[in-house]
Every structure is written in structure tokens, then in C-alpha cells.
Amino acid sequence: MSPYLRSAIVLGLLCASGPLAIDMYLPALPRIAESLNGTMVGAQLTITAYFIAYGLAQMVYGPLADMFGRRPPLMAGLALFLAGSLVCALAPDINWLVAGRIVQALGGAAAMVIPRAIIRDLHTGPRATRLMALVMLIISVSPMLAPLAGSGVIALSGWRAIFLVLAVVAALSITATLTLQPETLDPEHRVAVRLSAIGRGVRTLITDPVFMGLTFVGGFGMASFFVFLASASFVYTGYYGLSSTGFSLAFALNAAGFFTASQFAANLGDRLGVTRVIWLATAGFLGVTLLLAGLVWVGIDQFAVLVALLIAANACLGLVIPTVMVLALDDHGDIAGLASSLGGMLQMLCGGILTMLAGPFFDGTPLPMVAAIALAAVLAFAALGLSGATRGRGRGDALMA
């Protein structure tokens, strides 16, 4: 096996752990709430807590990987992920499950942050792009297949077995890292973490309205998907009467809308200008979600209508989220790693907090879910307007919006 293919397989396995941990147990949420004598809000908290912890941890692993090399913090993160998975599998009540999910997220963030650094160490130019594309393909496919895999595990062994499967994934990742993935950062290239330099970089970023605005456009866009993750299993199975497998198939359709559209983001950006794509897609996201909320409000809540409009909304997000991530870093190439970590953390926190605030309003019907998604779209559009992205700041296509 060539080193290039070996890296693609190992890094893909590592990066898949995050989507699997988020999506694989979604079909089991109603059963988890019932089994642990918890509430729907309590079950949703297992998702919200994961997102918040996952976001915060992203700011830690980047500096650690620069100081100690790639493998030590990666191994530590995978060990935490494995331990958290076992806590979840053995959880006697909903509070222990939430605690296990937090530990799982604190470890899982390493498998999202550090593989990107490994790719940067190994390759540049087209080879790095191709390797990242292979890894992103795995990340993209995982959310579509994970709920189906989870449904199969539930049917065979119950919901606790899902977390045992995730523990096995962590163990395989540790083994693959030990045996197949060498250290890629030589000792002479390691740098100590300087809090003063990090502080200066953070101040630069949080005082840049374009960076913050575009970050929150992506954050509120992701928040809408987090709201869907937290509530869709209850709505689809409880309100519409779908089986766990039926929910998984419907979920895969929504994910397919996002990832299919995301493949066209770069070409549309070249043709129309990046800023124009962001404005048009964000406006489309806003229009579709407001239409959906209005239809459900007046009583038109047929399942086919709901799924079709959610696919359209997620397709708009597929154009928005990858594009704003790139454009937000445009003026910060000298601190791109810090900007990427801070942006990722803020987006995850944004999604987790909005989902937590919306949680008490969920009642198992579609209206609270679609209303919260529409609110996220309104906030995303407002953040775009406040960002000042159309004023240029060195972005060649900014005036095209």
C-alpha cells in the first residue's frame, strides 16, 4: 500500500468518528428517553452538550499538536473518545449519558482538528487538495449512512450497542494511528504555545466584522441543522409514525441535499463571485425556511412537503457554509490556523446554544422545529448584513453582490 493511500484511509477513519458519534444514535433518541426515564429535552441535551464540548475542545488541540507533535494529542483524544463511549453505553440515567457525551466530544475534537494538520505536514498543492478531498468525501458520506447503521444496530442489540460500536471505532483508530500513521511534525518544527500571541490573534479576529459576521452566518446555518438533529427523530417517528429505518432514510435525503449542493459551491463562486453566492444562497435559505414555517403554522404539515422544503433549505446551506468558511479566512492568512479553530469553536457554540434555548419549546410536533430553523435563517441573514462583506476589504468579487 502506498503511503498516500495509507494516509487517506487512516485520516478518513479518524475524521469519520465525529459524524458517526453525532448521527449514528439519532434514531435511538426516543428510545433512550424512554429507557432512561428521561424527557425529550433531556435526550436533546445529549446532542447539545456534545456540540458545545466539541466546539470548545477545538481551540485546545491545535496548539497542543504544534507543541507536542501530532500523535500524542491525537492518541489522548481518541482515548477520551473511547472512554466517553463506554460511559454512554453503561449510563444508568440521562445525566450519566450527558456526561459521557461530553467526554466523547472532548476527545472526538482531536480527530477533526489534527488530521488537517497532518495533511498540511505531508503534502502541499494538488496532492494535499486531493487527499483532503478524499477525507472530506468520507466525512460527507458518513452522516447519510450513520443513522441507517444505527438503525441496524438498534434492531439487533438495542441502543447501548451503538456506543459499543463507537468504542470499537475508537479502538481501531488508535490501532491505525499507532501502526500506520507516523509522526509528521519533526521536533525541530515544534513550537511552544505563547498565550500572548494567541491573545493578539484572537483580538484581531473578534474585532474584524467580516470575520465575525461570516463566522456567524455559518454558525446560524449550522444551528439550523443542529435543531433538526435534536428534534427530527421525535417528530418523524412520534408525529409522522416513521420507523427508525424510515427516519434514517429521510435523514439521508436531507443530508444528500446539503452535500450535493456543496459540490457546486466552488464552481458557482468562480462564475458568479463568492460574495454573490453567499448572498443568494443565504436569501434562499431564509425564504425556504420562512415558507416552511408559514405552511406548518397554517396547518399544512404533510410529511412530503416538510421533507422537500428541508432538502431545498439544506441545499442552500450546502452553498453557504463551505463558502463563508473560506471567505472568513481571506484576510487572515498569517493566523489561518487560529482563525479556523476560533471560527469552528464559535460555530459549534452558536449551534449548541441555539438548540439548547429552543429545546423547552419542542413538543414533538413539527412547528417548534421548523420555527427554530426559520429563526436560525433570520439570524444568519442578519449576520451577513452586519458583516460588511460587500464592502470589499481586498476581496475581488465583493462588489458583485
C-alpha positions as CSV (number, residue, x, y, z in Angstrom):
1,M,0.0,0.0,0.0
2,S,1.4,3.4,-1.0
3,P,1.9,6.0,1.8
4,Y,-0.6,8.3,0.1
5,L,-3.4,5.7,0.1
6,R,-2.5,4.6,3.7
7,S,-2.8,8.2,4.9
8,A,-6.2,8.6,3.1
9,I,-7.6,5.5,4.8
10,V,-6.2,6.3,8.3
11,L,-7.2,10.0,8.2
12,G,-10.6,9.1,6.8
13,L,-11.2,6.7,9.6
14,L,-10.2,9.3,12.2
15,C,-12.4,12.0,10.7
16,A,-15.4,9.7,10.4
17,S,-15.6,9.2,14.2
18,G,-17.2,12.7,14.7
19,P,-20.1,12.3,12.2
20,L,-20.7,8.7,13.5
21,A,-20.9,9.9,17.1
22,I,-23.3,12.7,16.2
23,D,-25.6,10.9,13.7
24,M,-25.4,7.2,14.5
25,Y,-27.6,7.3,17.6
26,L,-30.2,9.8,16.3
27,P,-32.8,7.1,15.5
28,A,-32.5,5.9,19.1
29,L,-33.3,9.2,20.8
30,P,-36.9,8.5,21.6
31,R,-36.0,5.0,22.9
32,I,-33.2,6.5,25.0
33,A,-35.5,9.0,26.6
34,E,-38.0,6.2,27.5
35,S,-35.3,3.7,28.6
36,L,-33.6,6.1,31.0
37,N,-36.9,7.6,32.3
38,G,-35.8,10.9,30.8
39,T,-37.6,13.6,28.9
40,M,-37.4,14.7,25.3
41,V,-35.5,17.8,26.4
42,G,-33.1,15.6,28.4
43,A,-32.4,13.4,25.4
44,Q,-31.8,16.5,23.2
45,L,-29.3,17.7,25.8
46,T,-27.1,14.8,24.9
47,I,-26.7,16.4,21.5
48,T,-26.4,20.0,22.7
49,A,-23.7,19.1,25.3
50,Y,-21.8,17.2,22.6
51,F,-21.7,20.2,20.3
52,I,-20.7,22.7,22.9
53,A,-17.9,20.5,24.3
54,Y,-16.8,19.7,20.7
55,G,-16.6,23.3,19.9
56,L,-14.6,24.3,22.9
57,A,-12.1,21.5,22.5
58,Q,-11.2,22.6,19.0
59,M,-9.3,25.6,20.4
60,V,-7.1,23.2,22.5
61,Y,-5.9,20.6,20.1
62,G,-4.3,22.9,17.5
63,P,-1.8,24.4,19.9
64,L,-1.1,21.1,21.6
65,A,-0.4,19.5,18.2
66,D,2.1,22.3,17.4
67,M,3.8,21.9,20.7
68,F,4.0,18.1,21.2
69,G,3.6,16.8,17.7
70,R,0.6,15.3,16.0
71,R,0.4,11.8,17.5
72,P,0.4,12.4,21.3
73,P,-2.6,14.7,21.5
74,L,-4.4,12.6,18.8
75,M,-3.9,9.5,20.9
76,A,-5.1,11.2,24.0
77,G,-8.2,12.5,22.2
78,L,-9.0,9.0,20.9
79,A,-8.6,7.5,24.3
80,L,-11.0,10.1,25.7
81,F,-13.5,9.3,22.9
82,L,-13.3,5.6,23.7
83,A,-13.8,6.2,27.5
84,G,-16.7,8.5,26.8
85,S,-18.3,5.9,24.5
86,L,-18.1,3.3,27.3
87,V,-19.7,5.7,29.8
88,C,-22.5,6.2,27.4
89,A,-23.0,2.5,26.8
90,L,-23.2,1.9,30.6
91,A,-25.1,5.0,31.5
92,P,-27.7,4.3,34.3
93,D,-29.6,7.6,33.7
94,I,-29.8,10.6,31.4
95,N,-27.3,12.6,33.4
96,W,-24.6,9.9,33.0
97,L,-25.3,9.8,29.3
98,V,-24.9,13.6,29.0
99,A,-21.6,13.3,30.9
100,G,-20.4,10.5,28.7
101,R,-21.3,12.6,25.6
102,I,-19.2,15.5,26.9
103,V,-16.2,13.2,27.4
104,Q,-16.8,11.7,24.0
105,A,-16.8,15.2,22.4
106,L,-13.7,16.4,24.2
107,G,-11.9,13.5,22.7
108,G,-13.5,13.5,19.3
109,A,-12.5,17.0,18.5
110,A,-8.9,15.8,18.2
111,A,-9.9,13.6,15.3
112,M,-11.3,16.6,13.5
113,V,-8.5,19.2,14.1
114,I,-5.3,17.2,13.9
115,P,-5.8,15.2,10.6
116,R,-6.0,18.6,8.8
117,A,-2.6,19.4,10.3
118,I,-1.2,16.0,9.3
119,I,-2.3,16.7,5.7
120,R,-0.6,20.0,5.7
121,D,2.6,18.4,7.1
122,L,2.6,15.7,4.4
123,H,1.6,17.5,1.2
124,T,1.1,20.8,-0.5
125,G,-0.6,21.9,-3.6
126,P,-2.7,19.5,-5.7
127,R,-1.7,16.4,-3.7
128,A,-2.9,18.0,-0.5
129,T,-6.1,19.0,-2.2
130,R,-6.7,15.5,-3.5
131,L,-6.0,14.0,-0.1
132,M,-8.3,16.5,1.7
133,A,-11.0,15.7,-0.9
134,L,-10.8,12.0,-0.1
135,V,-11.1,12.7,3.6
136,M,-14.0,15.2,3.1
137,L,-15.8,12.5,0.9
138,I,-15.8,10.2,3.9
139,I,-17.0,13.0,6.2
140,S,-19.7,13.8,3.7
141,V,-21.0,10.2,3.3
142,S,-20.9,9.4,7.0
143,P,-23.9,11.5,8.0
144,M,-26.0,9.8,5.3
145,L,-25.0,6.3,6.3
146,A,-24.6,6.7,10.1
147,P,-28.4,6.7,11.0
148,L,-29.0,3.7,8.8
149,A,-26.2,1.9,10.5
150,G,-27.5,3.0,13.9
151,S,-31.0,1.6,13.0
152,G,-29.4,-1.7,12.2
153,V,-27.6,-1.9,15.4
154,I,-30.7,-0.9,17.4
155,A,-32.7,-3.7,15.7
156,L,-30.1,-6.2,16.6
157,S,-28.9,-5.2,20.0
158,G,-30.6,-2.1,21.3
159,W,-29.4,1.5,21.6
160,R,-26.5,0.8,24.1
161,A,-24.7,-1.2,21.4
162,I,-24.4,1.9,19.3
163,F,-21.9,3.3,21.8
164,L,-20.1,0.0,22.0
165,V,-19.7,0.2,18.2
166,L,-18.3,3.8,18.6
167,A,-15.8,2.4,21.2
168,V,-14.7,-0.2,18.7
169,V,-14.2,2.6,16.1
170,A,-12.1,4.5,18.6
171,A,-10.0,1.4,19.3
172,L,-9.5,0.8,15.6
173,S,-8.5,4.4,15.2
174,I,-5.9,4.1,18.0
175,T,-4.5,1.0,16.4
176,A,-4.3,2.5,13.0
177,T,-2.6,5.6,14.4
178,L,-0.1,3.5,16.2
179,T,0.7,1.2,13.4
180,L,0.1,3.1,10.2
181,Q,0.4,6.8,10.8
182,P,3.9,8.0,11.7
183,E,4.6,11.3,13.4
184,T,4.6,14.1,10.7
185,L,5.9,17.1,12.7
186,D,9.6,16.9,13.4
187,P,10.8,18.0,16.8
188,E,12.7,21.0,15.4
189,H,9.5,22.3,13.9
190,R,7.5,22.2,17.1
191,V,6.6,25.5,18.7
192,A,5.7,26.4,22.3
193,V,2.2,27.8,22.8
194,R,2.5,31.5,23.5
195,L,-0.6,32.8,25.2
196,S,0.3,36.4,24.3
197,A,0.5,35.6,20.6
198,I,-2.8,33.7,20.8
199,G,-4.4,36.6,22.6
200,R,-3.3,39.1,20.0
201,G,-4.6,36.9,17.2
202,V,-8.0,36.4,18.9
203,R,-8.3,40.2,19.4
204,T,-7.6,40.7,15.7
205,L,-10.2,38.2,14.7
206,I,-13.0,39.3,17.1
207,T,-12.7,42.9,16.1
208,D,-12.9,42.1,12.4
209,P,-16.7,42.5,11.5
210,V,-16.3,40.5,8.3
211,F,-14.7,37.5,10.0
212,M,-17.2,37.6,12.9
213,G,-20.2,38.2,10.6
214,L,-19.3,35.4,8.2
215,T,-18.5,33.1,11.0
216,F,-21.9,33.6,12.5
217,V,-23.6,33.2,9.1
218,G,-22.1,29.7,9.1
219,G,-22.8,29.3,12.8
220,F,-26.5,30.0,12.5
221,G,-26.7,27.9,9.4
222,M,-25.2,25.0,11.3
223,A,-27.5,25.8,14.2
224,S,-30.5,25.1,12.0
225,F,-29.1,21.7,11.2
226,F,-28.4,21.1,14.9
227,V,-32.0,21.9,15.7
228,F,-33.0,19.3,13.1
229,L,-30.7,16.7,14.6
230,A,-32.1,17.3,18.1
231,S,-35.8,17.1,17.2
232,A,-36.3,15.3,13.9
233,S,-36.2,11.8,15.4
234,F,-39.1,12.7,17.7
235,V,-41.1,14.5,15.0
236,Y,-40.5,11.8,12.3
237,T,-41.2,8.8,14.5
238,G,-43.7,10.2,17.0
239,Y,-45.7,12.6,14.9
240,Y,-45.4,11.1,11.4
241,G,-45.2,7.5,12.6
242,L,-42.0,6.5,10.8
243,S,-39.9,3.6,11.9
244,S,-36.2,4.2,12.9
245,T,-35.2,3.0,9.5
246,G,-37.7,5.3,7.8
247,F,-36.3,8.2,9.8
248,S,-32.8,7.2,8.8
249,L,-33.8,7.3,5.1
250,A,-35.5,10.7,5.4
251,F,-32.5,12.0,7.2
252,A,-30.2,10.8,4.5
253,L,-32.2,12.7,1.9
254,N,-31.7,15.9,3.9
255,A,-28.0,15.3,4.2
256,A,-27.8,14.5,0.5
257,G,-29.3,17.9,-0.3
258,F,-26.6,19.6,1.6
259,F,-23.6,17.7,0.4
260,T,-24.7,17.6,-3.3
261,A,-25.1,21.3,-3.4
262,S,-21.7,21.8,-1.6
263,Q,-20.0,20.2,-4.6
264,F,-21.1,23.1,-6.8
265,A,-20.1,25.9,-4.4
266,A,-16.6,26.4,-5.8
267,N,-17.7,26.5,-9.5
268,L,-20.6,28.9,-8.7
269,G,-18.1,31.0,-6.8
270,D,-15.8,31.2,-9.8
271,R,-18.7,32.1,-12.2
272,L,-20.8,34.5,-10.0
273,G,-18.3,35.6,-7.4
274,V,-18.1,34.2,-3.9
275,T,-19.9,37.0,-2.1
276,R,-22.8,36.9,-4.6
277,V,-23.2,33.1,-4.0
278,I,-23.3,33.7,-0.2
279,W,-25.9,36.4,-0.5
280,L,-28.1,34.5,-2.9
281,A,-27.9,31.2,-1.0
282,T,-28.5,32.8,2.4
283,A,-31.5,34.6,0.9
284,G,-32.7,31.3,-0.5
285,F,-32.2,29.6,2.9
286,L,-34.2,32.4,4.5
287,G,-37.1,32.3,2.0
288,V,-37.5,28.5,2.0
289,T,-37.4,28.2,5.8
290,L,-39.9,31.1,6.3
291,L,-42.2,29.4,3.7
292,L,-41.9,26.1,5.5
293,A,-42.7,27.7,8.9
294,G,-45.7,29.5,7.5
295,L,-47.1,26.4,5.9
296,V,-46.8,24.4,9.1
297,W,-48.2,27.3,11.1
298,V,-51.4,27.3,9.0
299,G,-51.8,23.5,9.2
300,I,-50.1,22.3,6.0
301,D,-47.7,19.9,7.7
302,Q,-47.7,17.0,5.3
303,F,-44.5,14.9,5.6
304,A,-43.7,15.2,1.9
305,V,-43.9,19.0,2.0
306,L,-41.7,19.1,5.1
307,V,-39.0,16.9,3.6
308,A,-39.0,18.6,0.2
309,L,-38.6,22.1,1.7
310,L,-35.9,20.9,4.2
311,I,-34.0,19.4,1.3
312,A,-34.2,22.8,-0.5
313,A,-33.1,24.6,2.6
314,N,-30.2,22.3,3.2
315,A,-29.1,22.7,-0.4
316,C,-28.9,26.4,0.2
317,L,-26.8,25.7,3.2
318,G,-24.5,23.5,1.2
319,L,-23.6,26.6,-0.8
320,V,-23.3,28.9,2.2
321,I,-21.3,27.1,4.8
322,P,-18.2,26.0,2.8
323,T,-18.1,29.4,1.1
324,V,-18.2,31.5,4.3
325,M,-15.6,29.3,5.9
326,V,-13.2,30.2,3.0
327,L,-14.1,33.9,2.8
328,A,-13.9,34.4,6.5
329,L,-10.2,33.5,6.4
330,D,-9.4,35.6,3.3
331,D,-7.7,38.4,5.2
332,H,-6.1,36.3,7.9
333,G,-3.7,34.0,6.1
334,D,-0.9,34.7,8.7
335,I,-3.1,33.2,11.5
336,A,-5.2,30.9,9.4
337,G,-4.9,28.0,11.9
338,L,-6.1,30.1,14.8
339,A,-8.8,31.6,12.7
340,S,-10.0,28.2,11.7
341,S,-10.1,27.0,15.3
342,L,-11.8,30.1,16.6
343,G,-14.3,30.0,13.8
344,G,-15.1,26.3,14.3
345,M,-15.5,26.8,18.1
346,L,-17.8,29.8,17.7
347,Q,-20.0,28.0,15.1
348,M,-20.3,24.9,17.3
349,L,-21.2,27.0,20.3
350,C,-23.7,29.0,18.3
351,G,-25.4,25.9,17.2
352,G,-25.3,24.2,20.6
353,I,-26.6,27.3,22.4
354,L,-29.5,28.0,20.0
355,T,-30.5,24.3,20.2
356,M,-30.5,24.5,24.0
357,L,-32.6,27.6,24.0
358,A,-35.1,26.1,21.6
359,G,-35.3,22.8,23.5
360,P,-38.0,23.8,26.0
361,F,-40.4,24.7,23.2
362,F,-40.2,21.3,21.4
363,D,-43.3,19.3,21.9
364,G,-42.9,16.5,19.4
365,T,-44.8,18.4,16.6
366,P,-43.2,19.9,13.5
367,L,-44.0,23.6,14.3
368,P,-41.3,24.3,17.0
369,M,-38.7,22.6,14.9
370,V,-39.4,24.5,11.7
371,A,-39.9,27.8,13.6
372,A,-36.4,27.4,15.3
373,I,-34.9,26.6,11.9
374,A,-36.5,29.7,10.4
375,L,-35.2,31.8,13.3
376,A,-31.7,30.5,12.6
377,A,-32.1,31.6,9.0
378,V,-33.2,35.1,10.0
379,L,-30.2,35.4,12.3
380,A,-27.9,34.1,9.5
381,F,-29.2,36.7,7.1
382,A,-28.9,39.5,9.7
383,A,-25.3,38.4,10.5
384,L,-24.5,38.6,6.8
385,G,-25.9,42.1,6.6
386,L,-23.9,43.2,9.6
387,S,-20.7,41.7,8.4
388,G,-20.0,44.4,5.8
389,A,-18.8,41.6,3.4
390,T,-20.0,43.7,0.4
391,R,-17.5,46.5,1.2
392,G,-14.6,44.6,-0.2
393,R,-11.6,44.5,2.2
394,G,-9.4,43.1,-0.5
395,R,-12.0,40.5,-1.8
396,G,-12.1,40.8,-5.5
397,D,-15.7,39.8,-6.0
398,A,-17.2,41.7,-3.1
399,L,-18.8,44.4,-5.2
400,M,-20.6,41.8,-7.3
401,A,-23.1,41.0,-4.5
